[in-house]
């Protein structure tokens, strides 16, 4: 009986280690995605800046090409940002699932009632500051989703603004 209990404990510990490795890997993926999507959005913003600069110098027919191009870049940037936000939210769901599984496994392998991972999660989620007030904690996924939402909204402003300017330019140029 002792061997089967030890064997079962070893299985629980090995699965626990796999879940811990997975949550660390997921954290690394979250930061990798953040860097990739932030770089892509920064590149799109740079492209808008490169397109706008020549147009600001020459107010002739360049605007007829410039502003539709900005609208196109804005649509691409908006879609990138939406994908970024969705990937962030999906990563959050996966991370919560793994965290729950780790807490379950800790209940099965706890030694003297010590559930280290569960205690860390509890401290992070329901922690309080030195004065006893509860504090709001942002995790990596929250930051990632917030930045993605910021970019979504920036693109939602830039695209329609460029389209409006383009329409005004058309009307003033051709009297349409």
Phi, psi and omega per residue, in radians:
X1 nan -0.674 -3.138
X2 -1.138 -0.639 3.128
X3 -1.154 -0.726 -3.140
X4 -1.184 -0.598 3.103
X5 -1.205 -0.720 3.089
X6 -1.150 -0.694 3.125
X7 -1.111 -0.758 3.119
X8 -1.125 -0.693 3.103
X9 -1.110 -0.714 3.108
X10 -1.102 -0.692 3.096
X11 -1.109 -0.805 3.123
X12 -1.055 -0.737 -3.133
X13 -1.159 -0.711 3.136
X14 -1.179 -0.674 3.085
X15 -1.165 -0.703 3.099
X16 -1.017 -0.787 3.116
X17 -1.095 -0.677 3.096
X18 -1.094 -0.757 3.126
X19 -1.144 -0.697 3.097
X20 -1.088 -0.783 3.095
X21 -1.050 -0.698 -3.127
X22 -1.147 -0.703 -3.127
X23 -1.213 -0.607 3.064
X24 -1.156 -0.751 3.112
X25 -1.090 -0.724 3.122
X26 -1.103 -0.692 3.076
X27 -1.061 -0.723 3.088
X28 -1.141 -0.683 3.097
X29 -1.101 -0.699 -3.133
X30 -1.047 -0.807 3.136
X31 -1.199 -0.613 3.096
X32 -1.115 -0.784 3.109
X33 -1.080 -0.720 3.124
X34 -0.996 -0.850 -3.122
X35 -1.100 -0.741 -3.118
X36 -1.132 -0.910 -3.094
X37 -1.179 -0.637 3.094
X38 -1.127 -0.726 3.114
X39 -1.119 -0.757 3.123
X40 -1.097 -0.749 3.114
X41 -1.181 -0.681 3.092
X42 -1.102 -0.695 3.078
X43 -1.091 -0.707 3.112
X44 -1.155 -0.697 3.073
X45 -1.113 -0.699 3.097
X46 -1.096 -0.696 3.113
X47 -1.096 -0.714 3.082
X48 -1.078 -0.757 3.126
X49 -1.087 -0.691 3.121
X50 -1.192 -0.602 -3.141
X51 -1.307 -0.684 -3.091
X52 -1.249 -0.683 -3.073
X53 -0.982 -0.914 3.118
X54 -1.087 -0.593 -3.122
X55 -1.184 -0.577 -3.139
X56 -1.221 -0.515 3.137
X57 -1.338 -0.592 -3.062
X58 -2.195 1.968 -3.037
X59 -1.605 0.328 -3.108
X60 -1.414 -2.375 -3.067
X61 -1.341 -0.018 3.127
X62 -1.040 -0.564 -3.126
X63 -1.117 -0.500 -3.131
X64 -1.168 -0.398 3.063
X65 -1.720 -0.671 -3.013
X66 -1.084 -0.929 -3.016
X67 -1.203 -0.657 3.007
X68 -1.089 -0.597 3.097
X69 -1.152 -0.701 3.088
X70 -1.113 -0.704 3.098
X71 -1.071 -0.767 3.123
X72 -1.083 -0.812 3.110
X73 -1.074 -0.671 3.129
X74 -1.119 -0.686 3.108
X75 -1.121 -0.761 3.100
X76 -1.098 -0.795 3.121
X77 -1.097 -0.690 3.118
X78 -1.100 -0.784 3.122
X79 -1.122 -0.701 3.080
X80 -1.041 -0.769 -3.118
X81 -1.176 -0.677 3.070
X82 -1.106 -0.740 3.092
X83 -1.083 -0.734 3.128
X84 -1.041 -0.816 -3.138
X85 -1.101 -0.757 -3.128
X86 -1.131 -0.743 3.112
X87 -1.092 -0.683 3.114
X88 -1.115 -0.770 3.138
X89 -1.169 -0.678 3.087
X90 -1.134 -0.701 3.085
X91 -1.078 -0.637 3.116
X92 -1.128 -0.749 3.113
X93 -1.079 -0.774 -3.134
X94 -1.113 -0.720 -3.141
X95 -1.139 -0.718 3.096
X96 -1.113 -0.682 3.109
X97 -1.074 -0.825 -3.125
X98 -1.116 -0.725 3.129
X99 -1.059 -0.732 3.094
X100 -1.102 -0.712 3.115
X101 -1.148 -0.667 3.116
X102 -1.114 -0.758 3.125
X103 -1.090 -0.692 3.092
X104 -1.096 -0.795 3.139
X105 -1.123 -0.629 3.112
X106 -1.077 -0.603 3.096
X107 -1.112 -0.571 -3.134
X108 -1.402 -0.453 -3.070
X109 -2.052 0.226 -3.072
X110 -1.108 2.462 3.089
X111 -1.945 2.073 -3.122
X112 1.003 0.598 3.074
X113 1.276 0.215 -3.131
X114 -1.595 2.020 3.082
X115 -2.048 1.517 -2.986
X116 -1.037 -0.897 -3.078
X117 -1.127 -0.738 3.122
X118 -1.077 -0.664 3.111
X119 -1.159 -0.709 3.117
X120 -1.104 -0.820 -3.141
X121 -1.081 -0.731 3.134
X122 -1.107 -0.722 3.099
X123 -1.079 -0.752 -3.097
X124 -1.195 -0.786 -3.045
X125 -1.364 -0.639 -3.058
X126 -2.142 0.449 -3.081
X127 -1.180 2.920 3.078
X128 -2.392 2.764 3.140
X129 -1.484 -3.063 -3.032
X130 -1.108 -0.437 3.130
X131 -1.512 0.008 3.101
X132 1.600 -0.098 3.110
X133 -1.285 2.487 3.086
X134 -1.261 2.584 -3.104
X135 -2.125 2.642 3.089
X136 -1.541 2.187 3.113
X137 -1.965 2.341 3.052
X138 -1.808 2.279 3.043
X139 -1.685 3.096 -3.074
X140 -1.004 -0.722 -3.097
X141 -1.160 -0.681 3.104
X142 -1.100 -0.763 3.120
X143 -1.088 -0.791 -3.133
X144 -1.042 -0.847 -3.135
X145 -1.151 -0.629 3.125
X146 -1.153 -0.775 3.126
X147 -1.143 -0.711 3.105
X148 -1.078 -0.727 3.113
X149 -1.115 -0.687 3.077
X150 -1.024 -0.808 3.125
X151 -1.146 -0.693 3.090
X152 -0.975 -0.819 -3.101
X153 -1.220 -0.635 3.076
X154 -1.083 -0.761 3.128
X155 -1.165 -0.572 3.107
X156 -1.177 -0.411 3.078
X157 -1.501 -0.793 -3.057
X158 -1.125 -0.836 -3.090
X159 -1.026 -1.002 3.128
X160 -1.088 -0.598 3.104
X161 -1.089 -0.797 3.118
X162 -1.112 -0.683 3.116
X163 -1.116 -0.738 3.112
X164 -1.094 -0.789 3.107
X165 -1.071 -0.715 3.119
X166 -1.071 -0.757 -3.141
X167 -1.142 -0.696 3.104
X168 -1.116 -0.716 3.119
X169 -1.096 -0.727 3.114
X170 -1.069 -0.799 -3.126
X171 -1.096 -0.778 -3.107
X172 -1.234 -0.536 -3.099
X173 -1.378 -0.810 -3.009
X174 -1.938 -0.097 3.137
X175 1.115 0.539 -3.102
X176 -1.252 nan nan
